[in-house]
Every structure is written in C-alpha cells, then in structure tokens.
Amino acid sequence: TISLANKIAIMEYGSIAQVGTPQEVFQRPKSEFVALFIGVKNFFYGKLDSPDRETTDSSKTKSFITDNLSISVHTDHMPGFGNVSIGSDEIIIANKKPSSSARNIFKGTVKDISNARSGTEVLVDIGREITVLITPESVVSMDLTCGSHVWIEFKATAVKFFPN
C-alpha cells in the first residue's frame, strides 16, 4: 500500500508525471492530472498577482486570479502563472456570512450534494465550482439542498500555490 512506500510515481499517458515520497506527491501535486488522480477536487489554473493590498504581511499574502475570481494565497512564490489547490476539508460552509479572520469568504449556490468515502461532498458555485467536504449530519442540520444559497470560507494558508 501507499503507506508502506518510501517513493511513488504517477504515470500519465506512459510518462512519469511526478515522483516523490507519498507526502510530497499528496501535499504538492505538480499538475492537474496528478491532483485529480490523488483525489484533489479544488485545483485551479490562474495567475498569482502582486501582494494583497489589505494585508500587513504583504510579502506573503498575494491574490490568485482564476476566471474573474480572486483568492488570497499565503506564499513565498513570486507572481506568475500556476495552479492552486484547496483541500475540500479545509473549507467551511455556512448559511450566514461568517465573521472570521479567514481571508477568503465567498457567497455561492449549492449545485450538487453527494456521498463520499469520508463524508458528504457539497459542490458550490462561487464563480468557479468548489467542493466542500462536510459530515452528513451537517447537511441535515443546515438543511442543504441543491439551489441553497450558502457562504464558504477558507484561510489563505489553506491554499497551496504551484508555479508553472
């Protein structure tokens, strides 16, 4: 099993797409193919822009632009094109606009709700479709259905940037 391996390789169309320890591959997929293969749902291509103007730590927090959606990312990388991933389990969903320190807060519409191995996946359209992993009990207590209007939030540190 993967937990016993000290190195793994992911193949794409007969070529090696990525080699590394399981931790390296699962925490830092190098391409959309690898991200999708290992089960990452929220993987977007776009451009890392200049430091975010609203932060006091301007050297670390930058804006990532994908399809007219701006996502705050905490990274040391220089501006440029690349991909970001956001863990489905690092996103919080709520019926009301949250008041928290999270840099990324978006209003959206539930597009789909489906069972997953480790909970329930809720697909939310915030200008891009993003998958949130919650418990089945949360679906019931929040009365979530397709078409529900919700808010999602996640920290800038939950967003991983991969330069091209």
C-alpha positions as CSV (number, residue, x, y, z in Angstrom):
1,T,0.0,0.0,0.0
2,I,1.0,3.6,-0.3
3,S,1.5,4.0,3.4
4,L,4.4,1.4,3.2
5,A,6.1,3.1,0.2
6,N,9.0,5.5,0.6
7,K,8.7,6.7,-3.1
8,I,5.8,6.6,-5.6
9,A,5.5,7.6,-9.2
10,I,2.4,8.8,-11.0
11,M,2.2,8.0,-14.7
12,E,0.3,10.0,-17.3
13,Y,0.0,8.6,-20.9
14,G,3.1,6.4,-20.5
15,S,5.3,9.1,-19.0
16,I,6.2,9.8,-15.4
17,A,4.2,12.9,-14.3
18,Q,5.6,13.1,-10.7
19,V,7.9,11.1,-8.5
20,G,8.4,11.6,-4.7
21,T,7.5,10.4,-1.3
22,P,3.8,9.9,-0.7
23,Q,3.8,13.0,1.5
24,E,5.4,15.1,-1.3
25,V,3.0,13.9,-4.0
26,F,-0.1,14.2,-1.9
27,Q,0.8,17.6,-0.4
28,R,2.3,19.1,-3.5
29,P,0.9,17.7,-6.8
30,K,2.8,19.1,-9.7
31,S,0.0,19.1,-12.3
32,E,-3.8,19.0,-12.6
33,F,-3.6,15.3,-13.7
34,V,-1.7,14.4,-10.5
35,A,-4.0,16.4,-8.4
36,L,-7.1,14.8,-9.9
37,F,-5.5,11.3,-9.7
38,I,-4.8,11.6,-6.0
39,G,-8.3,12.9,-5.3
40,V,-7.8,16.7,-5.0
41,K,-11.1,18.3,-6.2
42,N,-10.2,22.0,-6.0
43,F,-7.4,22.6,-8.4
44,F,-7.4,25.8,-10.4
45,Y,-5.1,27.4,-13.1
46,G,-4.5,31.1,-13.0
47,K,-2.1,33.9,-12.1
48,L,-0.5,34.8,-8.8
49,D,-0.6,38.6,-8.7
50,S,1.1,41.2,-6.6
51,P,0.8,41.2,-2.8
52,D,-2.7,41.6,-1.4
53,R,-3.2,45.3,-0.5
54,E,-5.3,44.6,2.6
55,T,-2.7,42.6,4.5
56,T,0.1,43.7,6.8
57,D,2.3,40.8,5.7
58,S,2.3,41.9,2.0
59,S,5.3,39.8,1.2
60,K,3.4,36.6,1.9
61,T,-0.2,37.1,1.0
62,K,-0.9,37.5,-2.6
63,S,-4.0,37.4,-4.9
64,F,-4.5,34.4,-7.2
65,I,-6.8,35.2,-10.1
66,T,-8.8,32.5,-11.9
67,D,-11.8,33.2,-14.1
68,N,-12.5,36.6,-12.5
69,L,-12.3,35.1,-9.0
70,S,-9.6,36.4,-6.7
71,I,-8.3,34.0,-4.0
72,S,-5.9,35.1,-1.2
73,V,-2.9,32.8,-1.0
74,H,-0.2,32.8,1.7
75,T,3.0,32.0,-0.3
76,D,6.6,33.0,-0.7
77,H,6.4,32.4,-4.5
78,M,6.9,35.3,-6.9
79,P,3.9,36.5,-9.1
80,G,3.3,34.4,-12.2
81,F,1.2,31.6,-13.7
82,G,0.5,28.4,-11.9
83,N,-2.1,26.3,-10.1
84,V,-3.7,26.4,-6.6
85,S,-5.3,23.6,-4.6
86,I,-7.6,23.9,-1.7
87,G,-8.4,20.9,0.4
88,S,-12.1,20.1,0.5
89,D,-11.9,19.5,4.2
90,E,-10.3,22.9,4.8
91,I,-13.3,24.8,3.6
92,I,-16.1,25.8,6.0
93,I,-19.7,26.2,4.7
94,A,-22.4,28.3,6.5
95,N,-25.9,29.5,5.9
96,K,-24.9,33.1,7.0
97,K,-22.0,35.3,6.1
98,P,-19.2,34.4,8.5
99,S,-17.3,36.9,10.6
100,S,-13.9,35.4,10.9
101,S,-10.3,36.1,10.2
102,A,-10.4,33.9,7.1
103,R,-9.1,35.8,4.0
104,N,-11.4,34.0,1.6
105,I,-15.1,34.4,2.1
106,F,-17.5,33.8,-0.9
107,K,-21.2,33.6,-1.4
108,G,-22.4,30.7,-3.6
109,T,-25.1,28.3,-4.6
110,V,-25.2,24.6,-3.9
111,K,-25.0,22.7,-7.2
112,D,-24.8,19.1,-6.0
113,I,-24.6,17.0,-2.8
114,S,-23.1,13.6,-3.0
115,N,-21.8,10.9,-0.6
116,A,-18.1,10.4,-0.4
117,R,-15.9,7.9,1.3
118,S,-15.1,10.3,4.2
119,G,-18.3,12.4,4.4
120,T,-20.5,14.3,2.1
121,E,-19.3,16.5,-0.8
122,V,-21.1,19.7,-1.5
123,L,-20.4,21.3,-4.8
124,V,-20.8,25.1,-4.5
125,D,-20.7,27.6,-7.4
126,I,-18.9,30.8,-6.3
127,G,-18.0,31.9,-9.8
128,R,-16.0,28.6,-10.0
129,E,-17.2,25.3,-8.8
130,I,-15.6,24.3,-5.5
131,T,-16.1,21.1,-3.5
132,V,-16.6,21.2,0.3
133,L,-16.4,18.1,2.5
134,I,-18.7,18.0,5.5
135,T,-20.5,15.5,7.6
136,P,-23.9,14.0,6.6
137,E,-25.2,15.5,9.9
138,S,-24.1,19.0,8.8
139,V,-26.1,18.6,5.5
140,V,-29.2,17.8,7.6
141,S,-28.7,20.5,10.3
142,M,-28.0,23.2,7.7
143,D,-31.0,22.0,5.6
144,L,-28.7,22.0,2.5
145,T,-30.3,21.2,-0.9
146,C,-29.4,21.9,-4.5
147,G,-30.1,25.6,-5.0
148,S,-29.4,26.6,-1.4
149,H,-27.5,29.9,-1.0
150,V,-24.5,29.5,1.2
151,W,-21.3,31.1,2.3
152,I,-17.9,29.4,2.2
153,E,-14.7,30.4,3.8
154,F,-11.1,29.2,4.0
155,K,-7.8,30.7,5.2
156,A,-5.1,31.9,2.8
157,T,-2.8,29.4,4.4
158,A,-5.1,26.6,3.2
159,V,-4.4,27.5,-0.4
160,K,-1.3,25.8,-1.9
161,F,0.3,27.5,-5.0
162,F,2.3,25.6,-7.6
163,P,4.2,27.7,-10.1
164,N,4.3,26.6,-13.7
